[in-house]
Amino acid sequence: MSQSSSRPQAIGGVHEVCFGVPDLEVAAAYWQAFGFRAGERGRLEAAQARALYGVDSALESLRLDHLDSDHGLVRLMRWDRPLGAGIGVAPLRGHGSRWVGQFVAEMLDVSNHARVALKQGAALMEVPPSFIDLSAYNPGLFGGKPPRPFDDRVVAVREYTLIQPFWRQAFLQRFNYSSALLGRIDPDALLAASQIVNASFMVTSDDPAVFDFYRDVLGLKAVGVQEIPWEQAMASRGVFDLREGECHWCYTFEEPRSGSSNDTRRSGRLYLFRFPRSSALPDRQAQSQPGHLGCSLFTWRVRDLAAMHAACEAADAECGPIAADEFGVEAFRCVPADGMSWSFRQASPQDIEIMGV
């Protein structure tokens, strides 16, 4: 099924990023530092969770809201009998590895807290801040010429990655540009941060079309595919521990309303990364699925859940039955060709009216 002749199923941006946790209150307190606050709670008995998520365990979930955002939220999931500890403190490099991105006002402020946590014996891993020169991607900023250091304004992003037992976060700080719809920072939070602006995962595949599902079935806007050889890599060289001579590809998908300029691009994007099988990434896919601790599921709202279910089956995706989730919303679990689990949820009439295109 192609979206070319119909309205896209996707409503808004990535709705939630879901984390398996052992304690909802402790986990909520961590995210409060970034401006998130406790919202709706829900519960499923084991039989219901088995039908919806394929996990034979009772489940209690807590959604965390951020300012007035309608997307990029956090769902904390506490399983009575979790399947395992998840990926834990392991590098982002790995088949099936998931993580999230947020904008922050001061990236090094987050790092300062991480350093104090390390001194106190916390289990965590840092990737030092990397420099992303946006003028290299936007040569028109300076008439096609490189910016002059200590003369021109340098338009850039710095990226700092923090990995903890349950959290895998990339923090982005902007320099000398703004983008009103691309993440809204809460200035009153301890660590002034936005909602989740990017959801990401990495797989090994030699099939260039492995992510076509997100365009053709979910109806996202495919912004482009960037081939990134080792010689041209910026942030990914350190973040993904690239090996000399290695190449990978970044696929960018945005919600249907997103535009092409800084003023019209919207957050809630997918940044998906494909490595060739020759890279032999460690296989972490089984540990990043529902039932495990850590980052284990993404959700998206859709226009017509029954039609989406039929389209997923027609695309040979693995689908569970439609059932009410822990918040009473009709949903189903889907695993497309890349092997990563999703929960697609029925959008409300209000969401469709406001965010549908």
N, C-alpha and C positions, 0 to 999 in steps of 0.2 A: 504494500500500500504506500503510495507516495502522497506527500502533502501538497504537491504542486497544484492539484486541482481541488483542494479542499482547505478549509480553515485549519490552522495548526492546532494540534491537541494541547500543546504546552500552554499553560496559563501562568504568567509571571516568570520569575527566575527560580533557581533552585530553592525549594521551599524550606527543607530542613536538612541538616547534617546530623546523623544519629550516632551516639557514642554509647557503647555498653559500659556501665559503671557498677561498682559494688555498693555505692552509697549515694543516693540521690542528693541529699542535703550537702554533703561534702563537695560533690561535683558542682552543684549549683553555686556554692560559695566561691569556687575557683572562677567560674565564668562571670560572676558578679564584678570581679575586678576589671573586666573588659566591657562593662555596661549592660550585661544581660541580666534579666530579672525573671523570677519564677512566674510561670503562667499556668496553663491548663494541665491537669493531671488525668491519667487514665490507667486502666488495668485490664488485662486479659487473663483468663484462666488457661491452663496448659493446653487443653483441647483447642481453644480458639487460637492461641499463639501457634500451635502446630499447623493449623489450617492456613493461617495468614503468612507466617514467617518460616515455616518448616522447622521450628524449634520446639521440642517437647518440654516446655517450662512455662510456668506462670510468669507474667511480665507486669511491671509497673513502670510507667513512663511519666516524665515531666518535661513539658516544653518550656524553653527559655525564650522570652521576647527581647527585642532590642529597640529602644526608642519606639517609633511608630512603623517600623519596617514590616512589610508584608511578605518578605522572603529572607533567605539567609539566616534562618533561625536555628536553634540548637534543640535537639531532642535527646534527653538522657533516658537510657533504657536499663532498668535493673531487672535482670533475670534471676528467678529463684534458683535455677540450676544452669549457670552459664556453661557454654560448650568449651570454653578455654580462655586463656589470658589474652588472646589477641596477638597482635604483632609486637607490642611492648616497645621498649626503647631500642629500636633498630633503625638504620638509615632509611631515607625515602626510597632509595634505589631498591626495587624489588617488584616482581610480577604480582599484581594485585594490591600494591601499596596505595592507600588512600591518604589524603590530607586536605587541609582547608587553607584559604588565604583571607586575611583581613588587613585593612588599612589601619595604621596607627599614627598618632601625632608625633610620638617620639619612640622610634624603634629601640634606641639604646636604653630607654627606661625599662622596657621589657627585659632586655638583656641583664640589666642591673639586678632585677628580681631573680632571674635565673642564676646569676652568680652567687647571690646570697643563699639561694636554695641549695646550690652545689656545696657551698661551705658547710651547710647544715646536714649534708649527707643524702640529699634527694637524688633519685635516679633520673637523670635527664641527659640529653645530648643537644649540643648547639652546633649549628652551621654558621660560621662567621658571616657578617654582612657582606653581600655582594653588590656590585655596582652594575646597573643596567642603564646604558647610555641611550636615551630615547631619541637623541638626534641621529643615531645610526639607523633607527627605524623610520625617522621622519626627516629626511635630508632637506625638505623644503623649509624647515624652521630657520635655516641660516643660508638660504639661497643655494642649497646644494653643497655647501662647503662645511667642513667640520667646525664646530664652535671654537672660538679662540679662548684658551684657558686664561683666567684672571682678567678677561675683558667682556666676553659674552656671558649671558646667563646660561648655565648648564641645566638642561631639562633632563631629569633622571628619576629613577626609582632605586631605592636601596631595599634589599630583601634579606631578612634575618629569619632563620628557621629554628624552631624550638620543638624538640621531640621529648615527650614524657610518656609514662606507662599507658595513659589513656588518651593523650592529646597529641596531635601532629599538626602544628600550626606554622604557616609562613606569614610573617608580618612584613607589610609593605609600607614604606614611607615615601611620599611624593615630594619632589623638589621643583619649584618654579612652574607648576601647572596645577590646574584644578579640573575636576570633573564632577559636576553637581549630582548626577544620578549614579555615580560609580562608587557607592559606599558612603554612609553618613556616620561620622565619628561622634561618639558621645563625649563631649568635653568635660563632663562631670565625673566620669569613671576614674577609678584609681589609675588604670592604664588606658588612657583615652583611645578607644578603638571603635571600628565600625562593626556592623553585622558581618556575617560571612559573605564575602564578595565573590570568591572563586571556590568551586569544589573540584578536586583533581584526583585522578588516579593514573596508574602506570601499568601497562601490560606489555608482554612480549608477543609479537605477531609479525609475520612477514606479509600479512594481507593489508594493503593500503586502505581497504574499505571496511576494516574491522569496526569503525565507529560510525558507519553510515546510518545506523539505527536512529541516532539522535537527531539527524536531519530528516530522514525519510519517514519515520514512524512517530517520534515524539514531536517533530515539527519545529525544531530549533533552527536558528539562523546560523548556517555554517560560514563563519567569518573567513576562515582560511586554514591551510596546513603549512606549517613552517618546517622546512628541513634544516636541522641544526647539526652540522658537522662539528667535531671537536674544536677545530680552529676558530669557528665563529661563535662558540658558546660563551654566554656571559654568566648569568646566575646559575644555569644548569651545570656548568663545569664543576663547581664545588658542591652544589646541592645534590646532584645525582652521582657524584664521584665518577665523572666521565673518564674513560680511558683514552689515551692518545690514539687517534685514528677512528674512534667510535663516532657513530652518527645516530641521532634519534629524531623523532618528529613530534611537533606540538600541534594539536588540533584544537581550535577555539570555536566554541558554540555559545551563542547568546540567545536570550529570550526573544520572541517574535517582535516585540515593540522596540528593541534596541536599535539605535541609529549608528552612523559611521563616524560622527564627530565627538569631540570631548564632551560637548554639551548634551548629546543625545544617547551616548552609550550607557547601558544600564548594568548594574551589578547582578549577581546571581548567575554567573557564567560557569561554563565547564571548560577547564583546561585539561585536556587528556593527552597523555604521552605514550607514544609507541616506540619500543625498542625492537630491533631485529632479534630473532631467536639466537643468532650467533653471539649476542651479548651475554647469554646465559645468566640472566638475573636470578637471584634467589627467589624461590616460589613462596609468596606470602598470601596468595589469594584465598586459601581456605580459612585463614585467620582474620580476614577482613570482611566477613559476612555476618549476617544477623545471628545473634546468640553468643558471639564472642565479645570480650571486652575491647574497648578502644573504638576507633572510627570504623564503622561496620555497615553503614547503610546511608543512602541518599534518598530523598523523596521529592516528587514533583507533582503539582496539581494539574489535572487534565480536564478538557472540556466535556468529554463524554466517556465515562469509564468503561461502559460495555463495548463501545466502538474501539476504544484503545486496547482492550483485552483481545478483541478479535484481530486487530491489526498486529498486535504482538505475536499472537499465535501464527498468523499468516507469514510473519517474518521469521518463523522458526525459533522464536525466543521461548525459553522455559517459563511457563506462567503458572501461578497458583490460582485458587478460586477467588472470586470476589467475595469479600466479607467485611464486616465492620471492624475497623482498627480500634486501638485502645481509647481513642477519643470519639468513637461513635461515627466515624466517617468511612464510607465505603472505599475500599482499597484492594489492591492485589500486589503480590510480589512478582517481579519479572527479572529474568536473567538473560540479557541479550547475548550476542555472539562474543563479546569481550569477556564474558564470565563474571561480571560484577552485578551484585544484587541491587535492585531498585524497589521502592514502594511507590506505585502510582495511585494517587488519591483523587476522588471526585471533587472538583472545584465547586464552590458554592455559586448560586446564581449571581450574587453580588460580585464575587471575584471575576466571574466571566464577563459581567457587564463593564467592570472597571478596567480589567486587564486583557480581555480578549481582543483579538484583532481580526 
